[in-house]
Protein backbone atom coordinates (compact mmCIF):
# COMPACT_ATOMS: atom_id res chain seq x y z
CA UNK A 1 0.00 0.00 0.00
CA UNK A 2 1.33 3.45 -0.94
CA UNK A 3 2.37 5.66 1.97
CA UNK A 4 -0.06 8.57 1.82
CA UNK A 5 2.38 10.83 3.70
CA UNK A 6 4.45 11.06 0.56
CA UNK A 7 3.42 13.77 -1.91
CA UNK A 8 3.84 14.30 -5.63
CA UNK A 9 3.79 17.62 -7.47
CA UNK A 10 2.95 17.72 -11.17
CA UNK A 11 3.72 20.96 -13.00
CA UNK A 12 1.25 21.49 -15.83
CA UNK A 13 -2.27 20.23 -16.58
CA UNK A 14 -1.74 19.59 -20.27
CA UNK A 15 -2.04 16.14 -21.78
CA UNK A 16 1.24 15.00 -20.19
CA UNK A 17 0.41 16.16 -16.67
CA UNK A 18 -3.12 14.77 -16.84
CA UNK A 19 -1.84 11.44 -18.16
CA UNK A 20 0.68 11.27 -15.31
CA UNK A 21 -2.04 12.00 -12.74
CA UNK A 22 -4.33 9.35 -14.19
CA UNK A 23 -1.49 6.82 -14.05
CA UNK A 24 -0.77 7.67 -10.39
CA UNK A 25 -4.37 6.88 -9.53
CA UNK A 26 -4.95 3.84 -11.72
CA UNK A 27 -1.52 2.17 -11.67
CA UNK A 28 -0.28 2.97 -8.17
CA UNK A 29 -3.49 3.77 -6.31
CA UNK A 30 -1.85 7.02 -5.21
CA UNK A 31 -3.97 10.12 -4.59
CA UNK A 32 -1.83 12.59 -2.65
CA UNK A 33 -0.71 14.79 -5.51
CA UNK A 34 -1.21 18.36 -6.70
CA UNK A 35 -1.19 19.58 -10.29
CA UNK A 36 -0.04 23.19 -10.61
CA UNK A 37 -1.56 24.84 -13.69
CA UNK A 38 -0.99 28.48 -14.61
CA UNK A 39 -4.10 28.51 -16.82
CA UNK A 40 -7.74 28.42 -15.82
CA UNK A 41 -8.57 25.02 -17.36
CA UNK A 42 -6.95 21.71 -18.24
CA UNK A 43 -5.74 20.85 -21.72
CA UNK A 44 -2.50 22.77 -22.15
CA UNK A 45 -1.94 23.43 -25.85
CA UNK A 46 -5.54 22.40 -26.61
CA UNK A 47 -6.87 24.93 -24.10
CA UNK A 48 -4.66 27.72 -25.42
CA UNK A 49 -4.97 27.27 -29.18
CA UNK A 50 -8.49 27.96 -30.39
CA UNK A 51 -7.80 29.34 -33.85
CA UNK A 52 -10.02 28.13 -36.71
CA UNK A 53 -8.92 24.76 -38.10
CA UNK A 54 -6.70 23.87 -35.13
CA UNK A 55 -6.25 20.10 -35.18
CA UNK A 56 -3.87 17.24 -34.41
CA UNK A 57 -1.17 16.51 -36.99
CA UNK A 58 -1.18 12.83 -36.04
CA UNK A 59 -4.20 10.55 -36.47
CA UNK A 60 -6.35 11.01 -33.40
CA UNK A 61 -6.64 7.33 -32.50
CA UNK A 62 -2.89 7.40 -31.77
CA UNK A 63 -3.17 10.77 -30.09
CA UNK A 64 -5.50 9.37 -27.44
CA UNK A 65 -4.67 7.95 -24.04
CA UNK A 66 -4.02 4.20 -24.40
CA UNK A 67 -6.16 3.45 -21.33
CA UNK A 68 -9.07 5.52 -22.65
CA UNK A 69 -9.47 5.01 -26.36
CA UNK A 70 -12.48 6.81 -27.81
CA UNK A 71 -14.48 5.21 -30.65
CA UNK A 72 -16.50 8.26 -31.70
CA UNK A 73 -13.92 10.65 -33.13
CA UNK A 74 -15.46 12.41 -36.12
CA UNK A 75 -12.40 12.40 -38.38
CA UNK A 76 -8.99 10.79 -38.69
CA UNK A 77 -7.49 13.97 -37.18
CA UNK A 78 -9.17 15.54 -34.18
CA UNK A 79 -10.17 19.20 -34.13
CA UNK A 80 -9.33 21.35 -31.11
CA UNK A 81 -12.85 21.52 -29.61
CA UNK A 82 -13.30 17.74 -29.47
CA UNK A 83 -9.74 17.09 -28.27
CA UNK A 84 -10.18 19.63 -25.48
CA UNK A 85 -13.55 18.09 -24.58
CA UNK A 86 -11.90 14.65 -24.46
CA UNK A 87 -9.37 15.79 -21.84
CA UNK A 88 -11.95 17.64 -19.80
CA UNK A 89 -14.07 14.47 -19.76
CA UNK A 90 -11.08 12.38 -18.62
CA UNK A 91 -10.32 14.92 -15.89
CA UNK A 92 -13.87 14.51 -14.63
CA UNK A 93 -13.88 10.72 -15.02
CA UNK A 94 -10.78 10.37 -12.84
CA UNK A 95 -11.77 13.17 -10.46
CA UNK A 96 -8.65 15.22 -11.15
CA UNK A 97 -10.14 18.68 -10.64
CA UNK A 98 -9.85 18.57 -6.82
CA UNK A 99 -6.12 17.97 -7.28
CA UNK A 100 -5.52 20.96 -9.58
CA UNK A 101 -4.38 24.40 -8.42
CA UNK A 102 -5.49 26.58 -11.33
CA UNK A 103 -4.04 30.01 -12.15
CA UNK A 104 -0.97 28.99 -10.20
CA UNK A 105 2.55 29.21 -11.59
CA UNK A 106 5.45 27.30 -10.03
CA UNK A 107 8.34 29.68 -9.39
CA UNK A 108 10.89 27.30 -7.90
CA UNK A 109 11.55 23.83 -6.52
CA UNK A 110 14.51 23.33 -4.18
CA UNK A 111 15.65 19.98 -2.83
CA UNK A 112 16.29 19.48 0.90
CA UNK A 113 18.94 16.75 1.19
CA UNK A 114 18.27 16.21 4.88
CA UNK A 115 14.48 15.84 4.60
CA UNK A 116 14.66 14.29 1.12
CA UNK A 117 11.92 16.49 -0.27
CA UNK A 118 11.36 19.56 -2.42
CA UNK A 119 10.25 22.96 -1.19
CA UNK A 120 7.99 24.31 -3.91
CA UNK A 121 7.14 27.98 -4.27
CA UNK A 122 4.12 28.80 -6.43
CA UNK A 123 2.47 32.09 -7.30
CA UNK A 124 -1.11 33.09 -8.02
CA UNK A 125 -0.98 34.58 -11.52
CA UNK A 126 -3.59 37.23 -10.67
CA UNK A 127 -2.79 38.34 -7.12
CA UNK A 128 0.91 37.56 -7.09
CA UNK A 129 0.52 35.84 -3.73
CA UNK A 130 3.09 33.12 -3.14
CA UNK A 131 2.59 29.85 -1.32
CA UNK A 132 5.04 27.15 -0.28
CA UNK A 133 4.49 23.41 -0.17
CA UNK A 134 6.53 20.22 -0.05
CA UNK A 135 6.73 17.24 -2.39
CA UNK A 136 8.87 14.13 -2.38
CA UNK A 137 8.58 13.73 -6.15
CA UNK A 138 8.21 16.44 -8.81
CA UNK A 139 7.16 15.72 -12.38
CA UNK A 140 7.59 18.48 -14.92
CA UNK A 141 4.89 18.49 -17.60
CA UNK A 142 5.33 22.09 -18.71
CA UNK A 143 5.21 21.24 -22.40
CA UNK A 144 7.52 22.58 -25.06
CA UNK A 145 5.77 25.34 -26.97
CA UNK A 146 3.20 27.50 -25.21
CA UNK A 147 4.81 30.96 -24.97
CA UNK A 148 3.78 32.78 -28.19
CA UNK A 149 6.63 34.41 -30.07
CA UNK A 150 5.89 37.88 -31.48
CA UNK A 151 8.60 39.01 -33.97
CA UNK A 152 9.56 42.22 -32.21
CA UNK A 153 12.70 42.30 -34.33
CA UNK A 154 10.50 43.66 -37.15
CA UNK A 155 10.51 47.46 -36.83
CA UNK A 156 7.14 48.95 -35.98
CA UNK A 157 5.39 45.89 -34.50
CA UNK A 158 3.98 48.07 -31.71
CA UNK A 159 2.99 50.87 -34.12
CA UNK A 160 0.14 49.06 -35.83
CA UNK A 161 -3.19 50.70 -35.01
CA UNK A 162 -5.42 47.90 -36.22
CA UNK A 163 -6.10 44.58 -34.50
CA UNK A 164 -3.11 42.27 -34.06
CA UNK A 165 -2.63 39.03 -32.16
CA UNK A 166 -0.74 35.75 -32.14
CA UNK A 167 -2.57 32.70 -33.47
CA UNK A 168 -2.31 31.09 -30.01
CA UNK A 169 -4.25 34.05 -28.55
CA UNK A 170 -7.10 34.06 -31.06
CA UNK A 171 -9.91 36.38 -29.91
CA UNK A 172 -13.13 34.42 -29.73
CA UNK A 173 -15.26 37.39 -30.72
CA UNK A 174 -13.29 38.66 -33.71
CA UNK A 175 -15.21 39.17 -36.95
CA UNK A 176 -13.01 39.12 -40.04
CA UNK A 177 -15.74 39.70 -42.61
CA UNK A 178 -14.82 42.41 -45.14
CA UNK A 179 -11.40 42.80 -43.52
CA UNK A 180 -7.91 42.90 -45.01
CA UNK A 181 -5.91 40.32 -43.03
CA UNK A 182 -2.14 39.87 -42.99
CA UNK A 183 -0.85 36.49 -41.83
CA UNK A 184 2.84 36.47 -40.93
CA UNK A 185 4.26 32.95 -40.92
CA UNK A 186 3.56 29.73 -42.74
CA UNK A 187 4.31 26.81 -40.44
CA UNK A 188 1.87 24.38 -38.81
CA UNK A 189 -0.54 26.91 -37.27
CA UNK A 190 -0.71 29.19 -40.30
CA UNK A 191 -1.28 26.28 -42.65
CA UNK A 192 -4.23 25.20 -40.49
CA UNK A 193 -6.09 28.49 -40.08
CA UNK A 194 -5.45 30.16 -43.45
CA UNK A 195 -7.90 27.80 -45.25
CA UNK A 196 -10.60 28.60 -42.67
CA UNK A 197 -10.02 32.36 -42.66
CA UNK A 198 -9.91 32.64 -46.46
CA UNK A 199 -13.07 30.55 -46.91
CA UNK A 200 -15.15 33.74 -46.72
CA UNK A 201 -14.57 35.54 -50.05
CA UNK A 202 -15.12 38.91 -48.36
CA UNK A 203 -11.90 38.41 -46.34
CA UNK A 204 -8.79 39.48 -48.24
CA UNK A 205 -5.80 37.47 -46.95
CA UNK A 206 -2.11 38.03 -47.63
CA UNK A 207 0.23 35.39 -46.19
CA UNK A 208 3.79 36.63 -45.73
CA UNK A 209 6.32 33.80 -46.04
CA UNK A 210 9.97 34.26 -45.14
CA UNK A 211 11.07 30.62 -45.35
CA UNK A 212 9.14 28.03 -47.38
CA UNK A 213 8.33 24.73 -45.72
CA UNK A 214 7.94 21.13 -46.78
CA UNK A 215 4.41 19.72 -46.90
CA UNK A 216 3.07 16.21 -46.85
CA UNK A 217 -0.45 15.01 -47.48
CA UNK A 218 -2.55 14.72 -44.35
CA UNK A 219 -6.24 14.77 -45.35
CA UNK A 220 -8.83 14.75 -42.60
CA UNK A 221 -10.91 11.68 -43.45
CA UNK A 222 -14.33 11.43 -41.78
CA UNK A 223 -15.18 8.24 -39.90
CA UNK A 224 -18.48 6.73 -40.97
CA UNK A 225 -21.12 5.64 -38.48
CA UNK A 226 -20.27 2.06 -39.38
CA UNK A 227 -16.59 2.57 -38.55
CA UNK A 228 -17.49 4.19 -35.23
CA UNK A 229 -19.79 1.25 -34.42
CA UNK A 230 -16.99 -1.20 -35.21
CA UNK A 231 -14.57 0.69 -32.99
CA UNK A 232 -17.11 0.73 -30.16
CA UNK A 233 -18.36 -2.85 -30.41
CA UNK A 234 -15.84 -5.16 -32.08
CA UNK A 235 -13.15 -6.30 -29.62
CA UNK A 236 -9.63 -5.14 -30.50
CA UNK A 237 -10.79 -3.28 -33.64
CA UNK A 238 -9.77 0.10 -32.26
CA UNK A 239 -6.50 -1.30 -30.86
CA UNK A 240 -5.59 -2.80 -34.22
CA UNK A 241 -6.45 0.46 -35.99
CA UNK A 242 -4.22 2.33 -33.57
CA UNK A 243 -1.42 -0.22 -34.03
CA UNK A 244 -1.62 0.18 -37.79
CA UNK A 245 -1.31 3.97 -37.48
CA UNK A 246 1.77 3.53 -35.28
CA UNK A 247 3.33 1.08 -37.74
CA UNK A 248 2.59 3.40 -40.67
CA UNK A 249 4.25 6.35 -38.90
CA UNK A 250 7.17 4.59 -37.27
CA UNK A 251 8.28 1.95 -39.76
CA UNK A 252 10.21 4.41 -41.99
CA UNK A 253 12.31 5.40 -38.94
CA UNK A 254 13.28 1.83 -38.06
CA UNK A 255 15.70 1.61 -40.98
CA UNK A 256 18.16 4.39 -41.73
CA UNK A 257 17.34 5.63 -45.26
CA UNK A 258 20.00 5.57 -47.95
CA UNK A 259 21.05 8.69 -49.85
CA UNK A 260 19.10 7.37 -52.82
CA UNK A 261 15.97 7.01 -50.72
CA UNK A 262 16.37 10.52 -49.32
CA UNK A 263 16.79 11.91 -52.82
CA UNK A 264 13.62 10.16 -54.01
CA UNK A 265 11.72 11.44 -50.97
CA UNK A 266 12.80 15.01 -51.69
CA UNK A 267 11.81 14.67 -55.34
CA UNK A 268 8.40 13.24 -54.40
CA UNK A 269 7.72 16.02 -51.88
CA UNK A 270 8.80 18.65 -54.39
CA UNK A 271 6.44 17.20 -56.98
CA UNK A 272 3.60 17.14 -54.42
CA UNK A 273 3.98 20.86 -53.72
CA UNK A 274 4.31 21.83 -57.38
CA UNK A 275 1.34 19.69 -58.40
CA UNK A 276 -0.93 21.37 -55.86
CA UNK A 277 0.26 24.99 -55.64
CA UNK A 278 -0.47 27.61 -58.33
CA UNK A 279 2.32 27.91 -60.88
CA UNK A 280 2.90 31.59 -60.03
CA UNK A 281 4.31 30.50 -56.67
CA UNK A 282 6.46 27.60 -57.85
CA UNK A 283 9.72 29.58 -57.81
CA UNK A 284 9.26 30.37 -54.11
CA UNK A 285 7.60 27.28 -52.64
CA UNK A 286 10.44 24.75 -52.52
CA UNK A 287 12.72 24.90 -49.43
CA UNK A 288 16.51 24.91 -49.86
CA UNK A 289 16.99 22.52 -46.92
CA UNK A 290 16.27 18.77 -46.91
CA UNK A 291 12.90 17.39 -45.74
CA UNK A 292 12.89 16.57 -42.04
CA UNK A 293 15.42 19.20 -40.98
CA UNK A 294 12.52 21.37 -39.82
CA UNK A 295 9.04 20.24 -38.95
CA UNK A 296 7.16 19.03 -42.00
CA UNK A 297 3.77 20.70 -42.22
CA UNK A 298 0.67 18.56 -42.60
CA UNK A 299 -1.25 19.76 -45.62
CA UNK A 300 -4.93 19.44 -44.80
CA UNK A 301 -6.06 21.96 -47.40
CA UNK A 302 -3.53 24.80 -47.44
CA UNK A 303 -2.03 24.13 -50.87
CA UNK A 304 -5.46 23.72 -52.43
CA UNK A 305 -6.80 27.05 -51.16
CA UNK A 306 -3.88 28.95 -52.70
CA UNK A 307 -6.01 29.04 -55.86
CA UNK A 308 -8.61 31.26 -54.14
CA UNK A 309 -8.76 34.79 -55.59
CA UNK A 310 -8.91 36.40 -52.13
CA UNK A 311 -5.68 34.72 -50.93
CA UNK A 312 -2.20 35.89 -51.92
CA UNK A 313 1.26 34.69 -50.87
CA UNK A 314 3.93 37.35 -50.45
CA UNK A 315 7.63 36.40 -50.50
CA UNK A 316 9.07 39.94 -50.68
CA UNK A 317 9.99 40.08 -46.99
CA UNK A 318 8.80 42.61 -44.41
CA UNK A 319 10.78 45.82 -44.00
CA UNK A 320 8.61 47.36 -41.28
CA UNK A 321 5.10 47.54 -39.89
CA UNK A 322 3.34 50.89 -40.17
CA UNK A 323 0.30 52.21 -38.33
CA UNK A 324 -2.06 50.99 -41.03
CA UNK A 325 -0.23 48.16 -42.76
CA UNK A 326 3.00 46.47 -43.77
CA UNK A 327 5.86 47.81 -45.85
CA UNK A 328 7.68 45.10 -47.82
CA UNK A 329 11.39 45.08 -48.62
CA UNK A 330 10.52 46.12 -52.16
CA UNK A 331 9.09 49.36 -50.73
CA UNK A 332 5.45 48.47 -51.36
CA UNK A 333 2.95 49.58 -48.70
CA UNK A 334 0.10 47.10 -48.15
CA UNK A 335 -2.81 48.31 -45.96
CA UNK A 336 -4.37 45.91 -43.43
CA UNK A 337 -7.07 45.92 -40.79
CA UNK A 338 -5.79 42.84 -38.95
CA UNK A 339 -2.38 41.21 -38.48
CA UNK A 340 -2.19 37.60 -37.29
CA UNK A 341 1.21 36.36 -36.14
CA UNK A 342 1.70 32.67 -36.96
CA UNK A 343 5.31 32.99 -35.88
CA UNK A 344 5.67 30.04 -33.55
CA UNK A 345 6.61 29.86 -29.92
CA UNK A 346 9.49 30.46 -27.57
CA UNK A 347 10.92 27.04 -26.87
CA UNK A 348 10.90 26.00 -23.22
CA UNK A 349 13.60 23.45 -23.84
CA UNK A 350 16.53 25.80 -24.42
CA UNK A 351 15.82 27.62 -21.12
CA UNK A 352 14.08 25.68 -18.38
CA UNK A 353 11.17 27.93 -17.32
CA UNK A 354 11.69 27.83 -13.55
CA UNK A 355 14.41 27.57 -10.93
CA UNK A 356 15.03 23.95 -9.87
CA UNK A 357 17.87 23.23 -7.44
CA UNK A 358 18.89 19.70 -6.55
CA UNK A 359 21.78 18.26 -4.55
CA UNK A 360 25.07 20.12 -4.04
CA UNK A 361 23.58 23.35 -5.36
CA UNK A 362 23.09 21.90 -8.87
CA UNK A 363 20.34 23.38 -11.03
CA UNK A 364 18.66 22.15 -14.21
CA UNK A 365 19.61 25.31 -16.10
CA UNK A 366 23.17 25.06 -14.82
CA UNK A 367 23.39 21.51 -16.15
CA UNK A 368 21.97 22.61 -19.50
CA UNK A 369 24.49 25.45 -19.75
CA UNK A 370 27.40 23.17 -18.84
CA UNK A 371 26.47 20.78 -21.63
CA UNK A 372 25.92 23.28 -24.41
CA UNK A 373 22.12 23.12 -24.25
CA UNK A 374 19.27 21.02 -22.87
CA UNK A 375 20.51 17.56 -21.88
CA UNK A 376 18.95 14.73 -19.88
CA UNK A 377 19.13 10.97 -19.42
CA UNK A 378 16.54 9.46 -21.75
CA UNK A 379 15.04 12.95 -21.90
CA UNK A 380 13.67 12.26 -18.41
CA UNK A 381 16.23 12.60 -15.58
CA UNK A 382 19.00 15.10 -14.82
CA UNK A 383 22.09 14.31 -12.71
CA UNK A 384 22.11 15.80 -9.19
CA UNK A 385 18.36 16.54 -9.40
CA UNK A 386 16.78 13.78 -7.24
CA UNK A 387 13.19 12.56 -7.72
CA UNK A 388 12.61 15.10 -10.49
CA UNK A 389 11.40 13.89 -13.88
CA UNK A 390 10.78 15.61 -17.21
CA UNK A 391 7.97 14.75 -19.59
CA UNK A 392 8.82 15.72 -23.19
CA UNK A 393 12.33 16.60 -22.08
CA UNK A 394 15.38 17.17 -24.30
CA UNK A 395 15.58 15.07 -27.48
CA UNK A 396 12.18 13.41 -27.11
CA UNK A 397 10.23 15.06 -29.93
CA UNK A 398 9.26 12.89 -32.90
CA UNK A 399 7.01 13.34 -35.95
CA UNK A 400 4.73 10.73 -34.41
CA UNK A 401 2.44 10.90 -31.37
CA UNK A 402 3.75 13.14 -28.60
CA UNK A 403 1.25 11.52 -26.27
CA UNK A 404 2.65 8.05 -26.98
CA UNK A 405 6.16 9.30 -26.21
CA UNK A 406 4.95 10.74 -22.90
CA UNK A 407 3.03 7.59 -21.99
CA UNK A 408 6.24 5.62 -22.43
CA UNK A 409 8.00 8.08 -20.12
CA UNK A 410 5.18 7.85 -17.59
CA UNK A 411 5.47 4.07 -17.42
CA UNK A 412 9.20 4.45 -16.82
CA UNK A 413 8.72 7.16 -14.18
CA UNK A 414 6.15 5.08 -12.29
CA UNK A 415 8.73 2.34 -11.78
CA UNK A 416 11.14 4.89 -10.30
CA UNK A 417 8.70 6.62 -7.99
CA UNK A 418 6.77 3.61 -6.69
CA UNK A 419 9.55 2.64 -4.19
CA UNK A 420 9.73 6.28 -3.08
CA UNK A 421 5.98 6.61 -2.55
CA UNK A 422 5.84 3.31 -0.66
CA UNK A 423 8.63 4.44 1.66
CA UNK A 424 11.13 1.79 0.50
CA UNK A 425 13.49 4.42 -0.96
CA UNK A 426 14.02 8.09 -0.17
CA UNK A 427 15.26 9.20 -3.59
CA UNK A 428 16.71 8.19 -6.94
CA UNK A 429 19.22 10.35 -8.80
CA UNK A 430 20.56 9.49 -12.22
CA UNK A 431 24.34 9.20 -12.48
CA UNK A 432 26.37 11.50 -14.69
CA UNK A 433 28.26 8.79 -16.59
CA UNK A 434 25.24 6.99 -18.13
CA UNK A 435 23.72 10.40 -18.90
CA UNK A 436 26.87 11.42 -20.75
CA UNK A 437 27.04 8.10 -22.58
CA UNK A 438 23.40 8.27 -23.69
CA UNK A 439 23.68 11.85 -24.93
CA UNK A 440 26.93 11.14 -26.76
CA UNK A 441 24.98 8.45 -28.60
CA UNK A 442 22.13 10.90 -29.31
CA UNK A 443 24.39 13.62 -30.66
CA UNK A 444 26.46 11.20 -32.73
CA UNK A 445 23.30 9.94 -34.39
CA UNK A 446 22.05 13.50 -34.93
CA UNK A 447 25.38 14.56 -36.45
CA UNK A 448 24.73 12.12 -39.32
CA UNK A 449 21.13 13.23 -39.83
CA UNK A 450 19.23 15.97 -41.64
CA UNK A 451 18.72 17.83 -38.34
CA UNK A 452 22.10 19.58 -38.70
CA UNK A 453 21.49 20.76 -42.26
CA UNK A 454 19.46 23.91 -41.59
CA UNK A 455 18.87 26.81 -39.23
CA UNK A 456 16.20 25.77 -36.71
CA UNK A 457 14.65 26.69 -33.38
CA UNK A 458 15.41 23.11 -32.29
CA UNK A 459 19.11 24.06 -32.13
CA UNK A 460 20.90 26.32 -29.68
CA UNK A 461 20.97 29.80 -31.25
CA UNK A 462 19.63 28.28 -34.45
CA UNK A 463 22.87 26.58 -35.53
CA UNK A 464 24.29 24.92 -32.41
CA UNK A 465 23.45 21.78 -30.47
CA UNK A 466 20.29 20.00 -31.61
CA UNK A 467 18.29 19.54 -28.41
CA UNK A 468 14.76 18.78 -29.54
CA UNK A 469 14.28 15.74 -31.82
CA UNK A 470 14.65 12.07 -30.96
CA UNK A 471 16.76 10.63 -33.80
CA UNK A 472 15.30 7.12 -33.58
CA UNK A 473 12.00 5.36 -34.06
CA UNK A 474 9.60 5.50 -31.11
CA UNK A 475 9.59 1.70 -31.10
CA UNK A 476 13.19 1.84 -29.88
CA UNK A 477 12.21 4.54 -27.41
CA UNK A 478 9.59 2.21 -25.94
CA UNK A 479 12.10 -0.63 -25.75
CA UNK A 480 14.73 1.45 -23.94
CA UNK A 481 12.26 2.80 -21.38
CA UNK A 482 10.34 -0.39 -20.69
CA UNK A 483 12.24 -0.75 -17.39
CA UNK A 484 14.93 1.28 -15.60
CA UNK A 485 18.58 0.31 -15.48
CA UNK A 486 18.78 0.55 -11.73
CA UNK A 487 22.59 0.70 -11.76
CA UNK A 488 22.29 4.00 -13.64
CA UNK A 489 20.76 5.58 -10.54
CA UNK A 490 21.98 6.38 -7.04
CA UNK A 491 19.41 5.32 -4.45
CA UNK A 492 19.26 6.94 -1.00
CA UNK A 493 17.61 5.22 1.95
CA UNK A 494 17.23 2.08 -0.11
CA UNK A 495 18.89 -0.63 2.00
CA UNK A 496 15.75 -2.73 2.51
CA UNK A 497 14.64 -2.19 -1.10
CA UNK A 498 18.05 -3.30 -2.43
CA UNK A 499 18.00 -6.47 -0.32
CA UNK A 500 14.42 -7.20 -1.39
CA UNK A 501 15.45 -6.90 -5.05
CA UNK A 502 18.43 -9.19 -4.48
CA UNK A 503 16.26 -11.78 -2.77
CA UNK A 504 13.81 -11.63 -5.67
CA UNK A 505 16.60 -12.11 -8.20
CA UNK A 506 17.99 -15.10 -6.27
CA UNK A 507 14.52 -16.59 -5.87
CA UNK A 508 13.75 -16.28 -9.58
CA UNK A 509 17.17 -17.66 -10.49
CA UNK A 510 16.57 -20.71 -8.29
CA UNK A 511 13.16 -21.25 -9.87
CA UNK A 512 14.63 -21.03 -13.36
CA UNK A 513 17.38 -23.46 -12.37
CA UNK A 514 14.81 -25.88 -11.00
CA UNK A 515 12.75 -25.67 -14.18
CA UNK A 516 15.78 -26.28 -16.39
CA UNK A 517 16.90 -29.19 -14.21
CA UNK A 518 13.52 -30.84 -14.50
CA UNK A 519 13.35 -30.21 -18.23
CA UNK A 520 16.90 -31.18 -19.10
CA UNK A 521 16.23 -34.88 -19.80
CA UNK A 522 13.54 -33.86 -22.24
CA UNK A 523 15.56 -31.04 -23.77
CA UNK A 524 18.65 -33.20 -24.24
CA UNK A 525 16.63 -36.20 -25.43
CA UNK A 526 18.18 -38.57 -22.88
CA UNK A 527 14.76 -39.67 -21.70
CA UNK A 528 13.20 -42.45 -23.74
CA UNK A 529 10.49 -40.36 -25.31
CA UNK A 530 9.64 -39.06 -28.75
CA UNK A 531 10.33 -35.43 -29.64
CA UNK A 532 6.67 -34.46 -29.48
CA UNK A 533 6.31 -36.07 -26.06
CA UNK A 534 9.34 -34.11 -24.84
CA UNK A 535 7.86 -30.94 -26.31
CA UNK A 536 4.52 -31.58 -24.60
CA UNK A 537 6.13 -32.15 -21.20
CA UNK A 538 8.37 -29.12 -21.59
CA UNK A 539 5.42 -26.90 -22.42
CA UNK A 540 3.54 -28.28 -19.42
CA UNK A 541 6.39 -27.49 -17.04
CA UNK A 542 6.88 -24.04 -18.50
CA UNK A 543 3.19 -23.19 -18.28
CA UNK A 544 3.10 -24.21 -14.61
CA UNK A 545 6.26 -22.45 -13.53
CA UNK A 546 5.80 -19.31 -15.61
CA UNK A 547 2.78 -18.44 -13.53
CA UNK A 548 4.96 -18.37 -10.42
CA UNK A 549 8.07 -16.61 -11.74
Buried (B, 14 or more C-beta within 10 A) or exposed (E): EBEEEBBBBBBBBBBBBBBBBBBBBEBBEBBBBBBBBBBEBBBBBBBBBBBBBBBBBBBBBBBBBEEBBBBEBEBBBBBBEBBBEBBBEBBEEBEBBEBBBBBBBBBBBBBEEEEBBBBBBBBBBEEEEEEEBEBBBBBBBBBBBBEBBBBEEBEBBEEBEBBBBBBBBBEEEEEBEEBBBBBBBBBBBBBBBBBBBBBBEEBBBBBBBEBBBBBBEBEBEEBEEEBBBBBEEEEEBBEEBBEEBBEEBBEEBEEEBEEEEBEEBBEEBBEBBBEBBEEEBEEEBBBEBBBBBBBBBBBBBBBEBBEBEBBBBBBBEBBBBBEBBBBBEEEEEBEBBBBBBBBBBBBBBBEBBBBBBBBEEBBBBBBBEEBEBBBBBBBBBBBBBBBBBBBBBBBBBBBBBBBBBBBBBBBBBBBBBBBBBBBBBBBBBBBEEBBBEBBEEBBEBBEEBBBBEBEBBBBBEEEEBBBBBBBBBBBBBBEBBEEBEBEBBBBBBBEEBEEEBEEEEEEEEEBEEEBEEBBEBBBEEEEEBEEEEBEEBBEEBEEEBEEEE
